[in-house]
Amino acid sequence: MQQCLHRILSYLLMAVLSLESQIKRIRDDIKSKTLSPIYLLKGTESYYIDLVCAEFENELIDESARDFNQNILYGKDSTATQIISLCRQYPLMYDKKLVILKEAQLMEKGQWEKLKIYLDNPLASTVLVICFKAESFDIRCKNLIAKHDGVILNSDKLKDYQVPKWIVSYVNSKKFTINELDANMLYEYLGNDLQKIANEIGKMTLNIKGRTLITKNDINEFIGISKDYNVFELQNALGRKDTFQANNIINYFAQNPKVNPIERILPILFSYFTKLLIASQVTIRNADTIAATLNFKSPYAAREYLTALNYYSTKQLLSIISLFSEYDLKSKGIGASSMMTDAEILKELVFKILHI
């Protein structure tokens, strides 16, 4: 009884623990074979759901026993009857049976009502892992899982400002290092898809030989960002009001539209000028204060912003920010001539930024 109470209290604490701590607890469960009957892995960030699910799939049941004691189902093709039938089977010559329901968010809503029969009376010798890649999980099912000492992992999308820090941490976990400015470059180019970022970091670490620092040149070489003609160089050229370099870059973009789509360029430039606007409100302008304001770990990353503030006033930055709404609509065909290409839209925007 005391052990059961301790375990219940332990998992109540998961609600206030960091995601990394929650994952560590589940890993400890798998390693020690001290398992709950149900694990619900849910949320909008699929990276951690897939990561934890793979650990159950590859670590819980010995490979020699998987044919009889491990079943993998998919929500779109599964019914509650099938799931319950498998979960009610006892393990064969093994202590546990594992049933994994992947893409559970695709299962028909009516099936969840039927599955409550099992969720309210789970078999102790079966571990049911539900991978639900969405936020709106049935609250009654969730309550039943919690009622029977189930574990609920909430895997939500990181906030934009958290992604560069995640990149630094992930790179460190692979025994490599990356500075914050380059991590931010990686984020702004790849977006917030953690699996995609992890794959690209994996590609770089495999190709880097004899050192552990991931540099801007590595990102350029292995991820395919042109060293001299990319959106980050455009961003820097605009920050310096370097008309010649900015025009060289957008002319390059015009010749390589598939590599540099306007849908990728506009959000990165918008993010840059938004940060500049925030930095413009700092009373004492130096690299340290701007780094603190923009949540940069080091003043080095703030230096280009400090330089740009010599060329743009708060009033000008507000006007530039308003331009992005207009040109985002134009890139979608609203308010622009039907004959206007993406390259021409970008050239017009850059001209206005430089001459505002």
C-alpha positions as a Markdown table, in Angstrom:
| # | Residue | x | y | z |
|---|---|---|---|---|
| 1 | Met | 0.0 | 0.0 | 0.0 |
| 2 | Gln | 2.8 | 2.4 | 1.0 |
| 3 | Gln | 4.6 | 1.7 | -2.3 |
| 4 | Cys | 1.5 | 2.3 | -4.3 |
| 5 | Leu | 0.8 | 5.6 | -2.5 |
| 6 | His | 4.4 | 6.6 | -3.1 |
| 7 | Arg | 4.1 | 5.9 | -6.8 |
| 8 | Ile | 0.8 | 7.8 | -7.1 |
| 9 | Leu | 2.4 | 10.9 | -5.4 |
| 10 | Ser | 5.4 | 10.5 | -7.7 |
| 11 | Tyr | 3.3 | 10.8 | -10.8 |
| 12 | Leu | 1.2 | 13.7 | -9.5 |
| 13 | Leu | 4.5 | 15.6 | -9.3 |
| 14 | Met | 5.0 | 15.1 | -13.1 |
| 15 | Ala | 2.5 | 17.8 | -13.8 |
| 16 | Val | 4.9 | 20.4 | -12.4 |
| 17 | Leu | 8.2 | 18.8 | -13.6 |
| 18 | Ser | 9.9 | 19.9 | -16.8 |
| 19 | Leu | 9.4 | 17.8 | -19.9 |
| 20 | Glu | 12.9 | 16.4 | -19.6 |
| 21 | Ser | 12.3 | 15.3 | -16.1 |
| 22 | Gln | 9.1 | 13.6 | -17.1 |
| 23 | Ile | 10.8 | 11.7 | -19.8 |
| 24 | Lys | 13.6 | 10.7 | -17.4 |
| 25 | Arg | 11.0 | 9.2 | -15.1 |
| 26 | Ile | 9.4 | 7.2 | -17.9 |
| 27 | Arg | 12.9 | 6.0 | -19.0 |
| 28 | Asp | 13.5 | 4.9 | -15.4 |
| 29 | Asp | 10.2 | 3.0 | -15.5 |
| 30 | Ile | 11.3 | 1.2 | -18.6 |
| 31 | Lys | 14.7 | 0.4 | -17.3 |
| 32 | Ser | 13.5 | -0.8 | -13.9 |
| 33 | Lys | 10.4 | -2.6 | -15.3 |
| 34 | Thr | 8.3 | -0.8 | -12.7 |
| 35 | Leu | 5.6 | 0.2 | -15.1 |
| 36 | Ser | 2.1 | 1.8 | -15.0 |
| 37 | Pro | -0.6 | 0.0 | -17.0 |
| 38 | Ile | -1.2 | 3.0 | -19.3 |
| 39 | Tyr | 1.1 | 5.7 | -20.7 |
| 40 | Leu | -0.6 | 8.6 | -22.6 |
| 41 | Leu | 1.9 | 10.6 | -24.7 |
| 42 | Lys | 0.0 | 13.6 | -26.0 |
| 43 | Gly | 0.5 | 17.0 | -27.3 |
| 44 | Thr | 1.3 | 19.1 | -30.4 |
| 45 | Glu | 5.1 | 18.4 | -30.4 |
| 46 | Ser | 5.5 | 15.0 | -32.0 |
| 47 | Tyr | 9.2 | 14.8 | -31.5 |
| 48 | Tyr | 9.1 | 13.8 | -27.8 |
| 49 | Ile | 6.1 | 11.5 | -28.4 |
| 50 | Asp | 8.0 | 9.6 | -31.0 |
| 51 | Leu | 11.1 | 9.6 | -28.9 |
| 52 | Val | 9.4 | 8.1 | -25.9 |
| 53 | Cys | 7.4 | 5.7 | -28.0 |
| 54 | Ala | 10.5 | 4.4 | -29.6 |
| 55 | Glu | 12.1 | 3.7 | -26.2 |
| 56 | Phe | 9.1 | 1.6 | -25.3 |
| 57 | Glu | 9.2 | -0.2 | -28.7 |
| 58 | Asn | 12.9 | -0.9 | -28.6 |
| 59 | Glu | 13.7 | -1.3 | -24.9 |
| 60 | Leu | 10.8 | -2.7 | -22.9 |
| 61 | Ile | 10.3 | -6.2 | -24.4 |
| 62 | Asp | 13.4 | -8.3 | -25.3 |
| 63 | Glu | 13.7 | -8.8 | -29.0 |
| 64 | Ser | 13.3 | -12.6 | -28.7 |
| 65 | Ala | 9.9 | -12.1 | -27.0 |
| 66 | Arg | 8.4 | -9.4 | -29.2 |
| 67 | Asp | 6.6 | -11.6 | -31.7 |
| 68 | Phe | 4.2 | -12.8 | -29.0 |
| 69 | Asn | 4.3 | -9.9 | -26.5 |
| 70 | Gln | 4.4 | -6.7 | -28.5 |
| 71 | Asn | 1.7 | -5.3 | -30.7 |
| 72 | Ile | 1.7 | -2.0 | -32.7 |
| 73 | Leu | -1.5 | -0.5 | -33.9 |
| 74 | Tyr | -2.5 | 2.7 | -35.7 |
| 75 | Gly | -5.4 | 4.8 | -34.8 |
| 76 | Lys | -6.8 | 5.2 | -38.3 |
| 77 | Asp | -7.0 | 1.4 | -38.8 |
| 78 | Ser | -7.9 | 0.3 | -35.2 |
| 79 | Thr | -11.1 | -0.2 | -33.2 |
| 80 | Ala | -11.6 | -0.3 | -29.5 |
| 81 | Thr | -12.5 | -4.0 | -29.7 |
| 82 | Gln | -9.1 | -4.8 | -31.3 |
| 83 | Ile | -7.2 | -2.8 | -28.7 |
| 84 | Ile | -9.1 | -4.3 | -25.8 |
| 85 | Ser | -8.7 | -7.8 | -27.1 |
| 86 | Leu | -4.9 | -7.4 | -27.3 |
| 87 | Cys | -4.6 | -5.7 | -24.0 |
| 88 | Arg | -6.6 | -8.4 | -22.3 |
| 89 | Gln | -4.2 | -11.1 | -23.5 |
| 90 | Tyr | -1.7 | -12.3 | -20.9 |
| 91 | Pro | 2.1 | -12.2 | -21.8 |
| 92 | Leu | 3.5 | -15.5 | -23.1 |
| 93 | Met | 6.6 | -16.7 | -21.2 |
| 94 | Tyr | 7.3 | -13.1 | -20.2 |
| 95 | Asp | 6.3 | -10.7 | -17.4 |
| 96 | Lys | 4.8 | -7.9 | -19.5 |
| 97 | Lys | 2.8 | -7.4 | -22.7 |
| 98 | Leu | 3.2 | -4.2 | -24.7 |
| 99 | Val | 0.5 | -2.7 | -26.8 |
| 100 | Ile | 1.3 | 0.6 | -28.6 |
| 101 | Leu | -1.4 | 2.7 | -30.3 |
| 102 | Lys | 0.3 | 5.1 | -32.7 |
| 103 | Glu | -1.4 | 8.2 | -34.3 |
| 104 | Ala | -4.2 | 7.7 | -31.8 |
| 105 | Gln | -5.7 | 11.1 | -32.7 |
| 106 | Leu | -6.9 | 9.5 | -36.0 |
| 107 | Met | -9.1 | 6.9 | -34.3 |
| 108 | Glu | -12.8 | 7.5 | -34.7 |
| 109 | Lys | -14.3 | 9.4 | -31.8 |
| 110 | Gly | -16.9 | 6.8 | -31.1 |
| 111 | Gln | -14.2 | 4.2 | -30.5 |
| 112 | Trp | -12.9 | 6.2 | -27.5 |
| 113 | Glu | -16.2 | 5.8 | -25.7 |
| 114 | Lys | -15.9 | 2.0 | -26.1 |
| 115 | Leu | -12.2 | 2.0 | -25.0 |
| 116 | Lys | -13.2 | 3.5 | -21.7 |
| 117 | Ile | -14.2 | 0.0 | -20.6 |
| 118 | Tyr | -10.6 | -1.0 | -20.7 |
| 119 | Leu | -9.2 | 2.3 | -19.4 |
| 120 | Asp | -11.3 | 1.9 | -16.3 |
| 121 | Asn | -10.1 | -1.6 | -15.7 |
| 122 | Pro | -6.6 | -2.1 | -17.2 |
| 123 | Leu | -4.7 | -5.4 | -16.9 |
| 124 | Ala | -1.7 | -5.1 | -14.7 |
| 125 | Ser | 0.5 | -7.3 | -16.9 |
| 126 | Thr | -0.2 | -5.2 | -20.0 |
| 127 | Val | 1.5 | -1.8 | -20.8 |
| 128 | Leu | -0.7 | 0.3 | -23.1 |
| 129 | Val | 1.1 | 3.2 | -24.7 |
| 130 | Ile | -1.2 | 5.8 | -26.5 |
| 131 | Cys | 0.5 | 8.2 | -28.8 |
| 132 | Phe | -1.9 | 11.1 | -29.3 |
| 133 | Lys | -0.4 | 13.9 | -31.4 |
| 134 | Ala | -3.0 | 16.6 | -30.6 |
| 135 | Glu | -4.0 | 18.6 | -27.6 |
| 136 | Ser | -7.8 | 17.9 | -27.4 |
| 137 | Phe | -7.7 | 14.5 | -25.7 |
| 138 | Asp | -11.0 | 13.2 | -24.2 |
| 139 | Ile | -11.1 | 14.5 | -20.7 |
| 140 | Arg | -13.0 | 11.5 | -19.4 |
| 141 | Cys | -10.5 | 9.1 | -20.9 |
| 142 | Lys | -7.7 | 11.2 | -19.4 |
| 143 | Asn | -9.3 | 11.1 | -16.0 |
| 144 | Leu | -9.7 | 7.3 | -16.2 |
| 145 | Ile | -6.0 | 6.9 | -17.1 |
| 146 | Ala | -5.0 | 9.1 | -14.1 |
| 147 | Lys | -7.4 | 7.2 | -11.8 |
| 148 | His | -5.6 | 3.9 | -12.4 |
| 149 | Asp | -2.1 | 5.3 | -11.8 |
| 150 | Gly | -1.5 | 6.0 | -15.5 |
| 151 | Val | 1.2 | 8.3 | -16.7 |
| 152 | Ile | 0.4 | 11.3 | -18.8 |
| 153 | Leu | 3.2 | 13.0 | -20.7 |
| 154 | Asn | 2.3 | 16.5 | -22.2 |
| 155 | Ser | 4.5 | 17.3 | -25.2 |
| 156 | Asp | 3.6 | 20.8 | -26.3 |
| 157 | Lys | 5.3 | 22.9 | -29.0 |
| 158 | Leu | 8.1 | 25.0 | -27.8 |
| 159 | Lys | 7.7 | 28.8 | -27.9 |
| 160 | Asp | 9.7 | 30.4 | -30.7 |
| 161 | Tyr | 12.2 | 32.0 | -28.2 |
| 162 | Gln | 12.8 | 28.5 | -26.6 |
| 163 | Val | 13.9 | 26.8 | -29.8 |
| 164 | Pro | 17.4 | 28.2 | -30.1 |
| 165 | Lys | 18.1 | 27.2 | -26.5 |
| 166 | Trp | 16.8 | 23.8 | -27.2 |
| 167 | Ile | 19.2 | 23.5 | -30.2 |
| 168 | Val | 22.1 | 24.4 | -28.0 |
| 169 | Ser | 21.1 | 21.9 | -25.4 |
| 170 | Tyr | 20.4 | 19.2 | -28.0 |
| 171 | Val | 23.8 | 19.8 | -29.7 |
| 172 | Asn | 25.5 | 19.6 | -26.3 |
| 173 | Ser | 23.7 | 16.2 | -25.7 |
| 174 | Lys | 25.5 | 14.9 | -28.8 |
| 175 | Lys | 28.9 | 16.0 | -27.3 |
| 176 | Phe | 29.1 | 19.0 | -29.7 |
| 177 | Thr | 28.8 | 22.7 | -29.1 |
| 178 | Ile | 27.2 | 25.6 | -31.0 |
| 179 | Asn | 27.1 | 29.3 | -30.2 |
| 180 | Glu | 23.7 | 31.0 | -29.7 |
| 181 | Leu | 23.9 | 33.2 | -32.8 |
| 182 | Asp | 24.4 | 30.1 | -35.0 |
| 183 | Ala | 21.7 | 28.2 | -33.1 |
| 184 | Asn | 19.3 | 31.1 | -33.8 |
| 185 | Met | 20.3 | 31.0 | -37.5 |
| 186 | Leu | 19.5 | 27.3 | -37.6 |
| 187 | Tyr | 16.1 | 27.8 | -36.0 |
| 188 | Glu | 15.2 | 30.7 | -38.3 |
| 189 | Tyr | 16.1 | 28.7 | -41.4 |
| 190 | Leu | 14.5 | 25.4 | -40.3 |
| 191 | Gly | 11.6 | 26.6 | -38.2 |
| 192 | Asn | 10.4 | 24.9 | -35.0 |
| 193 | Asp | 10.0 | 21.3 | -36.2 |
| 194 | Leu | 12.3 | 19.6 | -33.6 |
| 195 | Gln | 12.5 | 16.4 | -35.6 |
| 196 | Lys | 13.7 | 18.2 | -38.7 |
| 197 | Ile | 16.2 | 20.2 | -36.6 |
| 198 | Ala | 17.5 | 17.0 | -34.9 |
| 199 | Asn | 17.9 | 15.3 | -38.3 |
| 200 | Glu | 19.9 | 18.2 | -39.7 |
| 201 | Ile | 22.1 | 18.4 | -36.6 |
| 202 | Gly | 22.7 | 14.6 | -37.0 |
| 203 | Lys | 23.8 | 15.2 | -40.6 |
| 204 | Met | 26.3 | 17.8 | -39.5 |
| 205 | Thr | 27.7 | 15.8 | -36.6 |
| 206 | Leu | 28.3 | 12.9 | -38.9 |
| 207 | Asn | 30.3 | 15.0 | -41.4 |
| 208 | Ile | 32.3 | 17.1 | -38.9 |
| 209 | Lys | 35.7 | 15.5 | -38.3 |
| 210 | Gly | 38.3 | 16.3 | -35.7 |
| 211 | Arg | 36.4 | 19.0 | -33.7 |
| 212 | Thr | 33.2 | 19.4 | -31.7 |
| 213 | Leu | 32.2 | 23.0 | -32.5 |
| 214 | Ile | 29.4 | 23.4 | -35.1 |
| 215 | Thr | 30.0 | 26.7 | -37.0 |
| 216 | Lys | 28.2 | 28.9 | -39.4 |
| 217 | Asn | 30.3 | 27.4 | -42.2 |
| 218 | Asp | 29.0 | 23.9 | -41.2 |
| 219 | Ile | 25.4 | 25.1 | -41.4 |
| 220 | Asn | 26.1 | 26.7 | -44.8 |
| 221 | Glu | 27.8 | 23.6 | -46.1 |
| 222 | Phe | 25.7 | 20.7 | -44.8 |
| 223 | Ile | 22.3 | 22.2 | -44.7 |
| 224 | Gly | 22.6 | 24.0 | -48.0 |
| 225 | Ile | 22.4 | 27.6 | -47.0 |
| 226 | Ser | 24.5 | 29.7 | -49.4 |
| 227 | Lys | 27.5 | 31.2 | -47.5 |
| 228 | Asp | 27.1 | 34.7 | -49.0 |
| 229 | Tyr | 23.6 | 34.8 | -50.4 |
| 230 | Asn | 21.1 | 33.7 | -47.7 |
| 231 | Val | 18.4 | 35.4 | -45.7 |
| 232 | Phe | 20.7 | 36.0 | -42.8 |
| 233 | Glu | 23.2 | 37.9 | -44.9 |
| 234 | Leu | 20.2 | 39.9 | -46.3 |
| 235 | Gln | 19.1 | 40.6 | -42.8 |
| 236 | Asn | 22.6 | 41.9 | -41.9 |
| 237 | Ala | 22.8 | 44.0 | -45.1 |
| 238 | Leu | 19.4 | 45.6 | -44.3 |
| 239 | Gly | 20.6 | 46.2 | -40.7 |
| 240 | Arg | 23.6 | 48.1 | -42.1 |
| 241 | Lys | 21.5 | 49.7 | -44.8 |
| 242 | Asp | 24.0 | 48.2 | -47.3 |
| 243 | Thr | 22.0 | 48.8 | -50.5 |
| 244 | Phe | 24.5 | 47.2 | -52.8 |
| 245 | Gln | 24.8 | 43.9 | -50.9 |
| 246 | Ala | 21.1 | 43.7 | -50.2 |
| 247 | Asn | 20.4 | 44.1 | -53.9 |
| 248 | Asn | 23.0 | 41.4 | -54.8 |
| 249 | Ile | 21.3 | 39.0 | -52.4 |
| 250 | Ile | 17.8 | 39.5 | -53.6 |
| 251 | Asn | 19.0 | 39.2 | -57.3 |
| 252 | Tyr | 20.5 | 35.9 | -56.3 |
| 253 | Phe | 17.1 | 34.9 | -54.7 |
| 254 | Ala | 15.3 | 35.8 | -57.9 |
| 255 | Gln | 17.6 | 33.4 | -59.8 |
| 256 | Asn | 17.0 | 30.6 | -57.2 |
| 257 | Pro | 13.4 | 30.9 | -56.1 |
| 258 | Lys | 13.0 | 27.3 | -55.0 |
| 259 | Val | 15.9 | 27.5 | -52.7 |
| 260 | Asn | 14.9 | 30.8 | -51.3 |
| 261 | Pro | 11.0 | 30.9 | -51.2 |
| 262 | Ile | 9.4 | 34.2 | -50.1 |
| 263 | Glu | 7.4 | 32.1 | -47.6 |
| 264 | Arg | 10.6 | 31.4 | -45.7 |
| 265 | Ile | 12.2 | 34.8 | -46.1 |
| 266 | Leu | 9.4 | 37.1 | -44.9 |
| 267 | Pro | 9.0 | 35.5 | -41.4 |
| 268 | Ile | 12.7 | 35.6 | -40.7 |
| 269 | Leu | 13.0 | 39.3 | -41.7 |
| 270 | Phe | 9.8 | 40.1 | -39.7 |
| 271 | Ser | 11.3 | 38.4 | -36.6 |
| 272 | Tyr | 14.6 | 40.4 | -37.1 |
| 273 | Phe | 12.9 | 43.7 | -37.3 |
| 274 | Thr | 10.5 | 42.9 | -34.4 |
| 275 | Lys | 13.6 | 42.2 | -32.2 |
| 276 | Leu | 15.1 | 45.4 | -33.4 |
| 277 | Leu | 12.0 | 47.3 | -32.4 |
| 278 | Ile | 12.1 | 45.7 | -28.9 |
| 279 | Ala | 15.9 | 46.5 | -28.6 |
| 280 | Ser | 15.2 | 50.1 | -29.6 |
| 281 | Gln | 13.3 | 50.6 | -26.4 |
| 282 | Val | 16.4 | 49.9 | -24.2 |
| 283 | Thr | 17.4 | 53.0 | -22.3 |
| 284 | Ile | 21.1 | 52.1 | -22.0 |
| 285 | Arg | 22.2 | 50.7 | -25.4 |
| 286 | Asn | 25.1 | 48.3 | -25.2 |
| 287 | Ala | 25.6 | 44.7 | -26.2 |
| 288 | Asp | 24.9 | 43.5 | -22.6 |
| 289 | Thr | 21.6 | 45.3 | -22.2 |
| 290 | Ile | 20.3 | 44.3 | -25.6 |
| 291 | Ala | 21.4 | 40.7 | -25.1 |
| 292 | Ala | 19.4 | 40.6 | -21.8 |
| 293 | Thr | 16.4 | 42.2 | -23.4 |
| 294 | Leu | 16.3 | 39.8 | -26.3 |
| 295 | Asn | 17.1 | 36.7 | -24.1 |
| 296 | Phe | 20.5 | 36.1 | -25.8 |
| 297 | Lys | 23.0 | 34.2 | -23.6 |
| 298 | Ser | 26.0 | 36.2 | -24.8 |
| 299 | Pro | 26.5 | 39.9 | -25.8 |
| 300 | Tyr | 28.1 | 38.7 | -29.0 |
| 301 | Ala | 24.8 | 37.8 | -30.6 |
| 302 | Ala | 23.5 | 41.3 | -29.8 |
| 303 | Arg | 26.2 | 43.2 | -31.6 |
| 304 | Glu | 24.5 | 43.2 | -35.0 |
| 305 | Tyr | 21.4 | 44.6 | -33.4 |
| 306 | Leu | 23.3 | 47.3 | -31.8 |
| 307 | Thr | 24.8 | 48.3 | -35.1 |
| 308 | Ala | 21.4 | 48.3 | -36.8 |
| 309 | Leu | 20.0 | 50.7 | -34.2 |
| 310 | Asn | 22.4 | 53.3 | -35.5 |
| 311 | Tyr | 20.4 | 53.2 | -38.8 |
| 312 | Tyr | 16.8 | 52.8 | -37.7 |
| 313 | Ser | 14.7 | 54.9 | -35.3 |
| 314 | Thr | 11.7 | 53.4 | -33.4 |
| 315 | Lys | 9.4 | 55.3 | -35.7 |
| 316 | Gln | 11.1 | 53.8 | -38.8 |
| 317 | Leu | 11.0 | 50.3 | -37.3 |
| 318 | Leu | 7.2 | 50.6 | -36.6 |
| 319 | Ser | 6.7 | 51.6 | -40.2 |
| 320 | Ile | 8.8 | 48.6 | -41.4 |
| 321 | Ile | 6.8 | 46.2 | -39.2 |
| 322 | Ser | 3.6 | 47.5 | -40.8 |
| 323 | Leu | 5.1 | 46.8 | -44.3 |
| 324 | Phe | 5.3 | 43.0 | -43.5 |
| 325 | Ser | 1.5 | 42.6 | -43.2 |
| 326 | Glu | 1.1 | 44.3 | -46.6 |
| 327 | Tyr | 3.8 | 42.2 | -48.3 |
| 328 | Asp | 2.7 | 39.0 | -46.7 |
| 329 | Leu | -0.7 | 39.5 | -48.3 |
| 330 | Lys | 0.9 | 40.4 | -51.6 |
| 331 | Ser | 2.9 | 37.1 | -51.5 |
| 332 | Lys | -0.4 | 35.3 | -51.2 |
| 333 | Gly | -1.8 | 37.2 | -54.2 |
| 334 | Ile | -3.8 | 39.8 | -52.3 |
| 335 | Gly | -3.2 | 43.4 | -53.3 |
| 336 | Ala | -0.6 | 42.6 | -55.9 |
| 337 | Ser | -0.7 | 42.6 | -59.6 |
| 338 | Ser | -1.3 | 39.1 | -61.0 |
| 339 | Met | 1.8 | 39.6 | -63.1 |
| 340 | Met | 4.0 | 40.4 | -60.0 |
| 341 | Thr | 6.4 | 37.6 | -59.1 |
| 342 | Asp | 7.6 | 36.7 | -55.6 |
| 343 | Ala | 11.0 | 38.1 | -56.5 |
| 344 | Glu | 9.5 | 41.4 | -57.6 |
| 345 | Ile | 7.5 | 41.6 | -54.3 |
| 346 | Leu | 10.6 | 41.0 | -52.3 |
| 347 | Lys | 12.6 | 43.6 | -54.2 |
| 348 | Glu | 9.8 | 46.2 | -53.6 |
| 349 | Leu | 9.8 | 45.4 | -49.9 |
| 350 | Val | 13.6 | 45.6 | -49.6 |
| 351 | Phe | 13.6 | 48.9 | -51.5 |
| 352 | Lys | 11.0 | 50.4 | -49.1 |
| 353 | Ile | 12.9 | 49.2 | -46.0 |
| 354 | Leu | 16.1 | 50.7 | -47.2 |
| 355 | His | 14.5 | 54.0 | -48.1 |
| 356 | Ile | 12.0 | 54.4 | -45.3 |
